[in-house]
Amino acid sequence: MSPGHYEFAELKPEVVDEIRQAESKISELSGHPITLIAYQPDSEFRSTDSPAGTET
């Protein structure tokens, strides 16, 4: 799968909060600002199973 087959993941608010907490912790540990980006396969390439936190 090439990088062009991904779109931003649709995440539940509580999953987004977990990502923000992880960003903060990693930024603190590294001493550098860190941004985590959540992607998922785009609709055409998505399997029938959704990864945890991406169900709508």
C-alpha atoms as one frame of an Amber mdcrd trajectory, in Angstrom:
protein
   0.000   0.000   0.000   1.498   3.333  -1.006   1.282   6.438   1.234  -1.371
   7.866  -1.091  -3.868   5.264   0.095  -4.357   6.783   3.533  -6.689   9.417
   4.995  -6.926  11.006   8.415  -8.436   8.543  10.882 -11.889   9.272  12.275
 -11.353   8.878  16.021 -13.572   9.034  19.068 -12.894  12.071  21.302 -11.473
   9.866  24.068  -8.942   8.384  21.614  -7.917  11.896  20.531  -7.392  12.761
  24.209  -5.097   9.731  24.594  -3.074  10.843  21.565  -2.755  14.370  22.986
  -1.537  12.961  26.305   1.012  10.821  24.458   2.189  13.869  22.480   2.671
  15.808  25.701   4.584  12.985  27.405   6.853  12.353  24.408   7.480  16.089
  23.983   8.430  16.359  27.644  10.764  13.341  27.460  12.436  14.411  24.214
  12.619  18.129  24.912  11.100  18.803  21.488   7.545  19.449  20.339   5.998
  16.243  18.977   2.836  15.844  16.906   1.288  12.420  16.358  -0.900  12.029
  13.282  -3.482   9.247  12.960  -4.059   7.828   9.491  -6.133   4.883   8.280
  -6.376   3.200   4.888  -8.711   5.208   2.657 -12.186   3.828   1.947 -11.147
   1.968  -1.168  -8.374   0.043   0.619  -9.926  -0.368   4.067 -10.480  -3.928
   5.298 -13.774  -5.010   6.852 -12.229  -4.789  10.341 -11.791  -1.274  11.736
  -8.811  -0.614  14.034  -9.674   0.136  17.653 -11.066   3.609  18.147 -12.047
   4.210  14.542 -15.620   2.945  14.648 -18.254   5.611  14.090
